[in-house]
Protein backbone atom coordinates (compact mmCIF):
# COMPACT_ATOMS: atom_id res chain seq x y z
CA UNK A 1 0.00 0.00 0.00
CA UNK A 2 1.61 3.24 -1.14
CA UNK A 3 -0.06 6.09 0.70
CA UNK A 4 1.77 8.77 -1.26
CA UNK A 5 -0.11 7.69 -4.39
CA UNK A 6 -3.45 7.82 -2.70
CA UNK A 7 -3.34 11.17 -0.95
CA UNK A 8 -1.43 14.41 -0.58
CA UNK A 9 0.66 15.19 2.48
CA UNK A 10 -0.32 17.42 5.38
CA UNK A 11 2.49 19.64 6.63
CA UNK A 12 3.40 19.15 10.27
CA UNK A 13 3.35 22.95 10.61
CA UNK A 14 -0.01 23.27 8.89
CA UNK A 15 -2.18 26.20 9.95
CA UNK A 16 -4.96 23.64 10.26
CA UNK A 17 -3.56 22.82 13.69
CA UNK A 18 -4.50 26.20 15.11
CA UNK A 19 -7.89 26.19 13.40
CA UNK A 20 -8.54 22.69 14.67
CA UNK A 21 -8.47 23.81 18.30
CA UNK A 22 -10.72 26.88 18.19
CA UNK A 23 -14.02 25.16 18.83
CA UNK A 24 -13.87 21.54 19.90
CA UNK A 25 -17.66 21.22 19.97
CA UNK A 26 -18.03 22.61 16.46
CA UNK A 27 -15.29 20.30 15.20
CA UNK A 28 -17.02 17.29 16.74
CA UNK A 29 -20.34 18.26 15.13
CA UNK A 30 -18.80 18.69 11.68
CA UNK A 31 -16.89 15.43 11.87
CA UNK A 32 -19.95 13.52 13.01
CA UNK A 33 -22.06 15.09 10.25
CA UNK A 34 -19.59 14.10 7.53
CA UNK A 35 -19.24 10.58 8.90
CA UNK A 36 -22.94 10.02 9.56
CA UNK A 37 -23.67 10.58 5.89
CA UNK A 38 -21.94 7.27 5.22
CA UNK A 39 -22.45 5.44 8.49
CA UNK A 40 -23.27 1.80 7.97
CA UNK A 41 -21.88 1.91 4.44
CA UNK A 42 -18.11 1.38 4.74
CA UNK A 43 -17.64 0.80 0.97
CA UNK A 44 -18.57 4.45 0.39
CA UNK A 45 -15.30 5.44 2.07
CA UNK A 46 -11.95 5.10 0.32
CA UNK A 47 -8.37 6.07 1.11
CA UNK A 48 -8.52 8.75 -1.59
CA UNK A 49 -10.99 10.66 0.62
CA UNK A 50 -8.08 11.55 2.91
CA UNK A 51 -4.99 13.66 2.95
CA UNK A 52 -2.36 11.71 4.86
CA UNK A 53 0.21 13.43 7.05
CA UNK A 54 3.13 12.21 9.13
CA UNK A 55 3.08 8.99 11.12
CA UNK A 56 1.84 9.42 14.69
CA UNK A 57 2.61 5.96 15.95
CA UNK A 58 2.54 2.25 15.38
CA UNK A 59 0.28 -0.34 16.95
CA UNK A 60 0.27 -4.10 17.09
CA UNK A 61 -1.77 -4.43 13.90
CA UNK A 62 -0.77 -1.39 11.87
CA UNK A 63 0.23 2.26 11.75
CA UNK A 64 -1.43 5.54 12.76
CA UNK A 65 -1.21 8.69 10.66
CA UNK A 66 -2.27 12.30 10.98
CA UNK A 67 -4.99 12.82 8.38
CA UNK A 68 -8.00 14.82 7.37
CA UNK A 69 -11.01 14.19 5.20
CA UNK A 70 -10.46 16.27 2.07
CA UNK A 71 -13.95 17.73 2.33
CA UNK A 72 -13.14 19.11 5.80
CA UNK A 73 -10.50 21.22 7.54
CA UNK A 74 -10.20 19.27 10.74
CA UNK A 75 -7.47 16.84 11.72
CA UNK A 76 -8.08 13.20 12.57
CA UNK A 77 -6.01 10.14 13.31
CA UNK A 78 -6.23 7.40 10.70
CA UNK A 79 -5.23 3.95 11.92
CA UNK A 80 -4.37 1.64 9.06
CA UNK A 81 -4.60 -2.08 9.73
CA UNK A 82 -2.98 -4.35 7.16
CA UNK A 83 -5.09 -7.43 6.48
CA UNK A 84 -2.04 -9.50 5.57
CA UNK A 85 -0.53 -8.82 8.98
CA UNK A 86 -3.71 -9.88 10.75
CA UNK A 87 -3.84 -13.17 8.89
CA UNK A 88 -0.13 -14.00 8.79
CA UNK A 89 0.46 -13.27 12.47
CA UNK A 90 -2.76 -14.88 13.68
CA UNK A 91 -4.17 -11.63 15.10
CA UNK A 92 -7.58 -11.60 13.44
CA UNK A 93 -9.49 -12.71 16.55
CA UNK A 94 -7.81 -10.13 18.79
CA UNK A 95 -8.37 -7.32 16.27
CA UNK A 96 -12.03 -8.27 15.94
CA UNK A 97 -12.33 -7.98 19.73
CA UNK A 98 -10.57 -4.60 19.69
CA UNK A 99 -12.92 -3.28 17.02
CA UNK A 100 -16.00 -4.49 18.92
CA UNK A 101 -14.71 -2.73 22.02
CA UNK A 102 -13.88 0.54 20.26
CA UNK A 103 -17.35 0.78 18.72
CA UNK A 104 -18.90 0.59 22.21
CA UNK A 105 -16.79 3.30 23.88
CA UNK A 106 -18.26 6.76 24.41
CA UNK A 107 -16.42 8.53 27.22
CA UNK A 108 -14.52 11.81 27.38
CA UNK A 109 -11.33 10.12 28.59
CA UNK A 110 -11.31 7.39 25.94
CA UNK A 111 -10.00 8.07 22.44
CA UNK A 112 -12.98 8.17 20.08
CA UNK A 113 -13.47 5.88 17.12
CA UNK A 114 -15.70 7.81 14.71
CA UNK A 115 -16.14 5.03 12.17
CA UNK A 116 -14.17 2.61 10.03
CA UNK A 117 -14.01 1.33 6.46
CA UNK A 118 -12.04 -1.23 4.50
CA UNK A 119 -10.74 -2.19 1.08
CA UNK A 120 -8.90 -5.15 -0.43
CA UNK A 121 -5.68 -4.55 1.52
CA UNK A 122 -6.56 -2.77 4.74
CA UNK A 123 -9.03 -1.76 7.43
CA UNK A 124 -9.06 1.94 8.30
CA UNK A 125 -10.13 3.37 11.66
CA UNK A 126 -11.08 7.05 11.65
CA UNK A 127 -10.22 8.25 15.15
CA UNK A 128 -9.96 11.33 17.31
CA UNK A 129 -6.64 13.18 17.08
CA UNK A 130 -4.92 13.88 20.41
CA UNK A 131 -2.79 16.95 19.71
CA UNK A 132 -0.43 16.78 22.68
CA UNK A 133 0.98 13.30 22.10
CA UNK A 134 1.28 10.69 24.82
CA UNK A 135 2.21 10.80 28.50
CA UNK A 136 5.35 8.79 27.80
CA UNK A 137 6.63 11.62 25.60
CA UNK A 138 5.64 14.15 28.24
CA UNK A 139 7.57 12.49 31.08
CA UNK A 140 10.64 12.12 28.87
CA UNK A 141 10.70 15.91 28.51
CA UNK A 142 10.76 16.44 32.28
CA UNK A 143 13.74 16.69 34.60
CA UNK A 144 14.22 13.20 36.10
CA UNK A 145 11.12 12.11 34.12
CA UNK A 146 8.85 13.21 36.98
CA UNK A 147 5.52 15.04 36.89
CA UNK A 148 4.08 17.21 39.65
CA UNK A 149 1.73 15.65 42.20
CA UNK A 150 -1.15 17.81 41.00
CA UNK A 151 -0.68 16.70 37.39
CA UNK A 152 -0.37 13.02 38.34
CA UNK A 153 -3.44 13.17 40.59
CA UNK A 154 -5.48 14.68 37.75
CA UNK A 155 -4.26 12.07 35.27
CA UNK A 156 -4.97 9.20 37.67
CA UNK A 157 -8.47 10.53 38.32
CA UNK A 158 -9.20 10.73 34.60
CA UNK A 159 -7.75 7.27 33.92
CA UNK A 160 -9.92 5.83 36.70
CA UNK A 161 -12.97 7.61 35.33
CA UNK A 162 -12.42 6.16 31.86
CA UNK A 163 -11.51 2.65 33.02
CA UNK A 164 -14.41 2.51 35.48
CA UNK A 165 -16.68 3.22 32.49
CA UNK A 166 -15.00 0.34 30.59
CA UNK A 167 -15.54 -2.01 33.52
CA UNK A 168 -19.25 -1.18 33.56
CA UNK A 169 -19.33 -2.33 29.93
CA UNK A 170 -17.53 -5.54 30.86
CA UNK A 171 -14.24 -4.44 29.26
CA UNK A 172 -10.81 -5.04 30.80
CA UNK A 173 -8.03 -2.87 29.35
CA UNK A 174 -5.08 -4.82 30.84
CA UNK A 175 -2.35 -2.66 29.27
CA UNK A 176 -2.39 0.74 30.94
CA UNK A 177 0.96 2.51 30.64
CA UNK A 178 2.19 6.01 29.67
CA UNK A 179 2.43 5.09 25.96
CA UNK A 180 -1.30 4.31 25.92
CA UNK A 181 -2.37 7.57 27.55
CA UNK A 182 -2.75 10.37 25.01
CA UNK A 183 -3.37 14.06 25.74
CA UNK A 184 -5.82 16.29 23.91
CA UNK A 185 -5.39 20.01 23.23
CA UNK A 186 -6.45 20.90 26.79
CA UNK A 187 -4.24 18.27 28.41
CA UNK A 188 -7.00 15.78 29.18
CA UNK A 189 -6.25 12.06 29.20
CA UNK A 190 -7.43 10.01 26.23
CA UNK A 191 -6.95 6.30 26.84
CA UNK A 192 -5.99 4.16 23.86
CA UNK A 193 -4.15 0.84 23.38
CA UNK A 194 -7.18 -1.46 23.40
CA UNK A 195 -5.41 -4.07 21.26
CA UNK A 196 -4.93 -6.21 24.39
CA UNK A 197 -8.35 -5.48 25.89
CA UNK A 198 -10.85 -8.28 26.48
CA UNK A 199 -14.47 -8.68 27.50
CA UNK A 200 -14.83 -9.98 31.04
CA UNK A 201 -17.09 -12.81 29.89
CA UNK A 202 -14.46 -14.19 27.49
CA UNK A 203 -13.66 -17.88 28.06
CA UNK A 204 -9.99 -17.45 27.18
CA UNK A 205 -9.23 -14.52 29.44
CA UNK A 206 -5.54 -15.25 29.66
CA UNK A 207 -2.73 -13.22 28.10
CA UNK A 208 0.99 -13.78 28.07
CA UNK A 209 3.79 -11.44 29.08
CA UNK A 210 4.90 -11.38 25.43
CA UNK A 211 2.20 -8.82 24.73
CA UNK A 212 2.32 -6.53 27.76
CA UNK A 213 5.25 -4.66 29.33
CA UNK A 214 6.69 -6.93 32.05
CA UNK A 215 7.08 -4.11 34.57
CA UNK A 216 3.32 -3.43 34.41
CA UNK A 217 2.14 -7.04 34.65
CA UNK A 218 -0.15 -7.93 37.52
CA UNK A 219 0.90 -11.00 39.60
CA UNK A 220 -2.03 -13.10 38.37
CA UNK A 221 -0.96 -12.58 34.77
CA UNK A 222 2.65 -13.53 35.50
CA UNK A 223 1.35 -16.69 37.15
CA UNK A 224 -0.81 -17.27 34.06
CA UNK A 225 -4.00 -17.36 36.07
CA UNK A 226 -7.39 -16.19 34.95
CA UNK A 227 -7.85 -12.54 35.82
CA UNK A 228 -10.56 -9.91 36.10
CA UNK A 229 -11.00 -6.12 36.17
CA UNK A 230 -8.57 -5.75 39.05
CA UNK A 231 -5.53 -6.10 36.77
CA UNK A 232 -6.35 -2.55 35.67
CA UNK A 233 -6.25 -1.37 39.29
CA UNK A 234 -2.75 -2.85 39.58
CA UNK A 235 -1.69 -1.07 36.38
CA UNK A 236 -2.96 2.23 37.75
CA UNK A 237 -0.86 1.76 40.89
CA UNK A 238 2.26 1.13 38.77
CA UNK A 239 1.37 4.10 36.58
CA UNK A 240 0.98 6.44 39.56
CA UNK A 241 4.36 5.39 40.94
CA UNK A 242 6.12 5.89 37.59
CA UNK A 243 4.65 9.32 36.90
CA UNK A 244 5.76 10.53 40.33
CA UNK A 245 9.26 9.03 40.30
CA UNK A 246 10.27 8.60 36.68
CA UNK A 247 10.59 4.80 36.88
CA UNK A 248 8.47 1.76 37.68
CA UNK A 249 8.59 0.13 41.15
CA UNK A 250 9.63 -3.36 40.05
CA UNK A 251 12.89 -3.31 38.13
CA UNK A 252 13.45 -6.92 37.13
CA UNK A 253 14.05 -8.68 33.82
CA UNK A 254 13.01 -12.14 35.04
CA UNK A 255 9.42 -13.00 35.92
CA UNK A 256 10.45 -15.24 38.84
CA UNK A 257 12.36 -12.44 40.59
CA UNK A 258 9.59 -9.97 39.81
CA UNK A 259 7.02 -12.22 41.42
CA UNK A 260 9.10 -12.58 44.60
CA UNK A 261 9.20 -8.81 45.01
CA UNK A 262 5.45 -8.57 44.44
CA UNK A 263 4.68 -11.21 47.07
CA UNK A 264 6.77 -9.33 49.64
CA UNK A 265 5.54 -5.89 48.46
CA UNK A 266 9.23 -5.12 48.08
CA UNK A 267 8.87 -1.53 46.86
CA UNK A 268 11.16 1.39 47.63
CA UNK A 269 9.29 4.68 48.07
CA UNK A 270 11.58 7.68 47.51
CA UNK A 271 11.00 10.98 49.26
CA UNK A 272 9.37 12.49 46.13
CA UNK A 273 6.32 10.33 46.86
CA UNK A 274 4.32 12.01 49.59
CA UNK A 275 2.76 10.02 52.44
CA UNK A 276 -0.75 10.28 50.96
CA UNK A 277 0.39 9.26 47.48
CA UNK A 278 2.28 6.32 48.99
CA UNK A 279 -0.87 5.28 50.86
CA UNK A 280 -2.84 5.20 47.59
CA UNK A 281 -0.19 3.27 45.67
CA UNK A 282 0.11 0.67 48.44
CA UNK A 283 -3.65 0.10 48.35
CA UNK A 284 -3.48 -0.58 44.61
CA UNK A 285 -0.35 -2.76 44.52
CA UNK A 286 -1.78 -5.61 46.57
CA UNK A 287 -0.61 -9.08 45.57
CA UNK A 288 -4.09 -10.53 46.08
CA UNK A 289 -6.36 -8.94 43.50
CA UNK A 290 -9.41 -8.77 45.76
CA UNK A 291 -7.45 -6.66 48.27
CA UNK A 292 -6.87 -3.85 45.78
CA UNK A 293 -8.66 -0.55 46.21
CA UNK A 294 -11.62 -0.20 43.85
CA UNK A 295 -11.52 2.60 41.27
CA UNK A 296 -14.26 4.61 42.91
CA UNK A 297 -12.18 4.51 46.09
CA UNK A 298 -9.15 5.78 44.16
CA UNK A 299 -11.12 8.74 42.83
CA UNK A 300 -12.26 9.58 46.35
CA UNK A 301 -8.87 9.02 47.99
CA UNK A 302 -7.65 11.96 50.08
CA UNK A 303 -4.56 12.42 47.89
CA UNK A 304 -6.68 12.72 44.73
CA UNK A 305 -9.25 14.98 46.40
CA UNK A 306 -6.51 17.31 47.61
CA UNK A 307 -5.56 18.16 44.02
CA UNK A 308 -8.72 17.71 41.96
CA UNK A 309 -11.45 18.32 44.52
CA UNK A 310 -14.82 16.60 44.52
CA UNK A 311 -15.76 17.58 40.98
CA UNK A 312 -14.92 16.36 37.49
CA UNK A 313 -11.55 17.60 36.32
CA UNK A 314 -12.02 17.38 32.57
CA UNK A 315 -11.02 20.65 30.89
CA UNK A 316 -13.15 21.72 27.93
C-alpha positions in Angstrom: 0.0 0.0 0.0 1.6 3.2 -1.1 -0.1 6.1 0.7 1.8 8.8 -1.3 -0.1 7.7 -4.4 -3.4 7.8 -2.7 -3.3 11.2 -0.9 -1.4 14.4 -0.6 0.7 15.2 2.5 -0.3 17.4 5.4 2.5 19.6 6.6 3.4 19.1 10.3 3.4 22.9 10.6 0.0 23.3 8.9 -2.2 26.2 9.9 -5.0 23.6 10.3 -3.6 22.8 13.7 -4.5 26.2 15.1 -7.9 26.2 13.4 -8.5 22.7 14.7 -8.5 23.8 18.3 -10.7 26.9 18.2 -14.0 25.2 18.8 -13.9 21.5 19.9 -17.7 21.2 20.0 -18.0 22.6 16.5 -15.3 20.3 15.2 -17.0 17.3 16.7 -20.3 18.3 15.1 -18.8 18.7 11.7 -16.9 15.4 11.9 -20.0 13.5 13.0 -22.1 15.1 10.2 -19.6 14.1 7.5 -19.2 10.6 8.9 -22.9 10.0 9.6 -23.7 10.6 5.9 -21.9 7.3 5.2 -22.4 5.4 8.5 -23.3 1.8 8.0 -21.9 1.9 4.4 -18.1 1.4 4.7 -17.6 0.8 1.0 -18.6 4.5 0.4 -15.3 5.4 2.1 -11.9 5.1 0.3 -8.4 6.1 1.1 -8.5 8.8 -1.6 -11.0 10.7 0.6 -8.1 11.6 2.9 -5.0 13.7 2.9 -2.4 11.7 4.9 0.2 13.4 7.0 3.1 12.2 9.1 3.1 9.0 11.1 1.8 9.4 14.7 2.6 6.0 16.0 2.5 2.2 15.4 0.3 -0.3 16.9 0.3 -4.1 17.1 -1.8 -4.4 13.9 -0.8 -1.4 11.9 0.2 2.3 11.8 -1.4 5.5 12.8 -1.2 8.7 10.7 -2.3 12.3 11.0 -5.0 12.8 8.4 -8.0 14.8 7.4 -11.0 14.2 5.2 -10.5 16.3 2.1 -14.0 17.7 2.3 -13.1 19.1 5.8 -10.5 21.2 7.5 -10.2 19.3 10.7 -7.5 16.8 11.7 -8.1 13.2 12.6 -6.0 10.1 13.3 -6.2 7.4 10.7 -5.2 4.0 11.9 -4.4 1.6 9.1 -4.6 -2.1 9.7 -3.0 -4.3 7.2 -5.1 -7.4 6.5 -2.0 -9.5 5.6 -0.5 -8.8 9.0 -3.7 -9.9 10.8 -3.8 -13.2 8.9 -0.1 -14.0 8.8 0.5 -13.3 12.5 -2.8 -14.9 13.7 -4.2 -11.6 15.1 -7.6 -11.6 13.4 -9.5 -12.7 16.6 -7.8 -10.1 18.8 -8.4 -7.3 16.3 -12.0 -8.3 15.9 -12.3 -8.0 19.7 -10.6 -4.6 19.7 -12.9 -3.3 17.0 -16.0 -4.5 18.9 -14.7 -2.7 22.0 -13.9 0.5 20.3 -17.4 0.8 18.7 -18.9 0.6 22.2 -16.8 3.3 23.9 -18.3 6.8 24.4 -16.4 8.5 27.2 -14.5 11.8 27.4 -11.3 10.1 28.6 -11.3 7.4 25.9 -10.0 8.1 22.4 -13.0 8.2 20.1 -13.5 5.9 17.1 -15.7 7.8 14.7 -16.1 5.0 12.2 -14.2 2.6 10.0 -14.0 1.3 6.5 -12.0 -1.2 4.5 -10.7 -2.2 1.1 -8.9 -5.1 -0.4 -5.7 -4.6 1.5 -6.6 -2.8 4.7 -9.0 -1.8 7.4 -9.1 1.9 8.3 -10.1 3.4 11.7 -11.1 7.0 11.7 -10.2 8.2 15.1 -10.0 11.3 17.3 -6.6 13.2 17.1 -4.9 13.9 20.4 -2.8 17.0 19.7 -0.4 16.8 22.7 1.0 13.3 22.1 1.3 10.7 24.8 2.2 10.8 28.5 5.3 8.8 27.8 6.6 11.6 25.6 5.6 14.2 28.2 7.6 12.5 31.1 10.6 12.1 28.9 10.7 15.9 28.5 10.8 16.4 32.3 13.7 16.7 34.6 14.2 13.2 36.1 11.1 12.1 34.1 8.9 13.2 37.0 5.5 15.0 36.9 4.1 17.2 39.7 1.7 15.6 42.2 -1.1 17.8 41.0 -0.7 16.7 37.4 -0.4 13.0 38.3 -3.4 13.2 40.6 -5.5 14.7 37.7 -4.3 12.1 35.3 -5.0 9.2 37.7 -8.5 10.5 38.3 -9.2 10.7 34.6 -7.7 7.3 33.9 -9.9 5.8 36.7 -13.0 7.6 35.3 -12.4 6.2 31.9 -11.5 2.7 33.0 -14.4 2.5 35.5 -16.7 3.2 32.5 -15.0 0.3 30.6 -15.5 -2.0 33.5 -19.2 -1.2 33.6 -19.3 -2.3 29.9 -17.5 -5.5 30.9 -14.2 -4.4 29.3 -10.8 -5.0 30.8 -8.0 -2.9 29.3 -5.1 -4.8 30.8 -2.3 -2.7 29.3 -2.4 0.7 30.9 1.0 2.5 30.6 2.2 6.0 29.7 2.4 5.1 26.0 -1.3 4.3 25.9 -2.4 7.6 27.5 -2.8 10.4 25.0 -3.4 14.1 25.7 -5.8 16.3 23.9 -5.4 20.0 23.2 -6.5 20.9 26.8 -4.2 18.3 28.4 -7.0 15.8 29.2 -6.3 12.1 29.2 -7.4 10.0 26.2 -6.9 6.3 26.8 -6.0 4.2 23.9 -4.2 0.8 23.4 -7.2 -1.5 23.4 -5.4 -4.1 21.3 -4.9 -6.2 24.4 -8.4 -5.5 25.9 -10.9 -8.3 26.5 -14.5 -8.7 27.5 -14.8 -10.0 31.0 -17.1 -12.8 29.9 -14.5 -14.2 27.5 -13.7 -17.9 28.1 -10.0 -17.5 27.2 -9.2 -14.5 29.4 -5.5 -15.2 29.7 -2.7 -13.2 28.1 1.0 -13.8 28.1 3.8 -11.4 29.1 4.9 -11.4 25.4 2.2 -8.8 24.7 2.3 -6.5 27.8 5.3 -4.7 29.3 6.7 -6.9 32.0 7.1 -4.1 34.6 3.3 -3.4 34.4 2.1 -7.0 34.7 -0.2 -7.9 37.5 0.9 -11.0 39.6 -2.0 -13.1 38.4 -1.0 -12.6 34.8 2.7 -13.5 35.5 1.4 -16.7 37.1 -0.8 -17.3 34.1 -4.0 -17.4 36.1 -7.4 -16.2 35.0 -7.9 -12.5 35.8 -10.6 -9.9 36.1 -11.0 -6.1 36.2 -8.6 -5.8 39.1 -5.5 -6.1 36.8 -6.4 -2.5 35.7 -6.2 -1.4 39.3 -2.8 -2.9 39.6 -1.7 -1.1 36.4 -3.0 2.2 37.8 -0.9 1.8 40.9 2.3 1.1 38.8 1.4 4.1 36.6 1.0 6.4 39.6 4.4 5.4 40.9 6.1 5.9 37.6 4.6 9.3 36.9 5.8 10.5 40.3 9.3 9.0 40.3 10.3 8.6 36.7 10.6 4.8 36.9 8.5 1.8 37.7 8.6 0.1 41.1 9.6 -3.4 40.0 12.9 -3.3 38.1 13.4 -6.9 37.1 14.1 -8.7 33.8 13.0 -12.1 35.0 9.4 -13.0 35.9 10.5 -15.2 38.8 12.4 -12.4 40.6 9.6 -10.0 39.8 7.0 -12.2 41.4 9.1 -12.6 44.6 9.2 -8.8 45.0 5.4 -8.6 44.4 4.7 -11.2 47.1 6.8 -9.3 49.6 5.5 -5.9 48.5 9.2 -5.1 48.1 8.9 -1.5 46.9 11.2 1.4 47.6 9.3 4.7 48.1 11.6 7.7 47.5 11.0 11.0 49.3 9.4 12.5 46.1 6.3 10.3 46.9 4.3 12.0 49.6 2.8 10.0 52.4 -0.7 10.3 51.0 0.4 9.3 47.5 2.3 6.3 49.0 -0.9 5.3 50.9 -2.8 5.2 47.6 -0.2 3.3 45.7 0.1 0.7 48.4 -3.6 0.1 48.4 -3.5 -0.6 44.6 -0.4 -2.8 44.5 -1.8 -5.6 46.6 -0.6 -9.1 45.6 -4.1 -10.5 46.1 -6.4 -8.9 43.5 -9.4 -8.8 45.8 -7.4 -6.7 48.3 -6.9 -3.9 45.8 -8.7 -0.6 46.2 -11.6 -0.2 43.8 -11.5 2.6 41.3 -14.3 4.6 42.9 -12.2 4.5 46.1 -9.1 5.8 44.2 -11.1 8.7 42.8 -12.3 9.6 46.4 -8.9 9.0 48.0 -7.7 12.0 50.1 -4.6 12.4 47.9 -6.7 12.7 44.7 -9.3 15.0 46.4 -6.5 17.3 47.6 -5.6 18.2 44.0 -8.7 17.7 42.0 -11.4 18.3 44.5 -14.8 16.6 44.5 -15.8 17.6 41.0 -14.9 16.4 37.5 -11.5 17.6 36.3 -12.0 17.4 32.6 -11.0 20.7 30.9 -13.1 21.7 27.9 
